């Protein structure tokens, strides 16, 4: 990744590129695309290449705070509608516990996840706290998505605010944010 660009800039470009690639085939559709990156020490962290890389990422994050940024792009080529919104949250990881890390890595849950963990899965056991939108850390910030759908002319059939009150998804209630 380009170290001279922020995670927010990179992730916005990634989400936009995903939406554009789908819109080429579906120009009439309202396309939603998202991407998520971690930023620690002003360096973006994406998905690990393998378990060794995941182990290295988790060690880098252990006992520290980092920022998770998810970008969501809404795009409809025919209507000339395109917008990208960002949502970020600060996450505090628990101090390094090599046994806990190895147990987590053995689940293979770290593969395919920005920063090598998933807050909605067993990776939540590595997290001490969260400040911000839990769903941004999951990778699809629901308030942002609802806002983009509304801007794109769609009706959102779910009361998103009630979801944030109920926190019905795995591990959401564990983290205030």
N, C-alpha and C positions, 0 to 999 in steps of 0.2 A: 504494500500500500504506500501511497505517497505521503511521507512524513511531513511535508510542508503544507498539507491541507488538513483542516480539522475533521474530526469524525462526522460532525454535522454536515459539512460540505460534501464529504464523500458519500455518506449515506443518502443524502438528497439526490445526488447524481445516480446512485445505484437504483433507487426506487423509481426515478423518472425513466431510466433506461429500460427497466423491466416493463413499465407501463407502455412505453413506446413500442417495445417489441411485440406486445400483444395487440396493440392498437393497429399495427400494420395489417393484421389478419381480421380484426373486428373494428373497423372504423366507426360504426354506428353505436357501439357499446360504450357505456361508462365503465372504464377500467380502473380498478384499485390495485396498487402495488405497494409493497413495503419492503424495507430492509432495516437491519439493526446493526449497530457497531458499539463497541465498548471503547472508552477513552481513559487511559491511565498514563500518568506522566506525559501528558500531551501527545501520546502516541495512540493511534487507533488500533484496536484489536478486532479482527474478524473471527472467522471460524477456524478451528485448528485443522491441520492437515492430517494428523493422526494422533494416537494416544500420547505419544511422547511430547508432541507439541501442546496438547491439551494439558498435560501435567505441568509443563513449563508456564503456560498461561495462568493456571490456577495458583501456582507458587508466586507468580508475579502479583496476583491480586490479593493473596492471603494477607489478612490483617490490615487491609488498606481500603480506602474509599476510591470508587471509580464512577464514571458517568456512563450511563447507557442512553443512547440516542436512537430513536426509531423515526424514520421518515416514511410518510405515506403520500403517495401521489395519486390524484384522481385526474383522469384524462378522458376526453371524448373528442376525437379528431374532427368528426363531422360538425360538431357544435363549436369547435374552437375553444373548448374548455380544457384547461390544464393548470393544476395548482398542486403544490407540494407543501406539506406541513410537517413540522418536527415536534416530537415530544421527548423530553429527557427526564431522567431520574438519577438520583445519587444512590449508590448501593455500597454498604459496608460489609466486607467479607470478614468472617471469623478468622482468628489467627491460624497460622499453618498447623494443621494436624495431619501428618503424613498418612496415618492409618485411615482417617476419614476420607482423605483425597483418593487413596487407592481403592477404597470401597466404592466411592462414587465413580471413579474411572472404570471400574470393573462392570458398571451398568451399561457402558457405551453411550450414556445419555449426553456426554460432553461433545460428542462428534456432531457436527452440523449446527452447533450453537455458538453464537458470537460470545467471545470470552470464555468458551468451553464450559458453560453451565446453563441450566434452565431453572429459572425461579419457580416455574409452574410444576416442575418435576422434582426428582430427588436432589437436584442441585440446591434447592432451597435450604437444605441442612447445612450448607457452607456459608449461608448468609446471616449476618448479624442484624442488619437493619436496612430500611429503605426510606428514602425521602423522595416523594413524587408519585407518579402514576405507575402502579403495579403493571397495568396492561402495556405500558410502553416497554417495560423490561421483558415482558412476554414476547413482544414483537408486533403487537397490533393494538395501538392505543385507541380504545373504543370511543372516547369523546372526540378525538381527532377524526376518526373514521365517520362518525355520525355527522360531524360538521361538514366534512368534505362531500358526503352523499347529499346533504341538504343543499350545499352550494351548487352541486351538480344537477339539482332539480329532482332529486328522488326523495320520497318519503321514508323516514326511518321508522320501521314498524315496532321498534322496541323502545321502551323508556330507559335510555342509557343511564340517566341519573339514578334510577332505582337499582340498576346493576351495581353501581358504585356503592350504594348503601348496603345491599345484600351481600356483595362479594361472593358470588356463588361458585367461583372456580377454584380448583385445587391450589392451596397455599395462599390464596389472596388474603384471607382473614388473618393469617399469621403476621402480615406486614401492614402497618398503618402507613398510609401515604396517599 
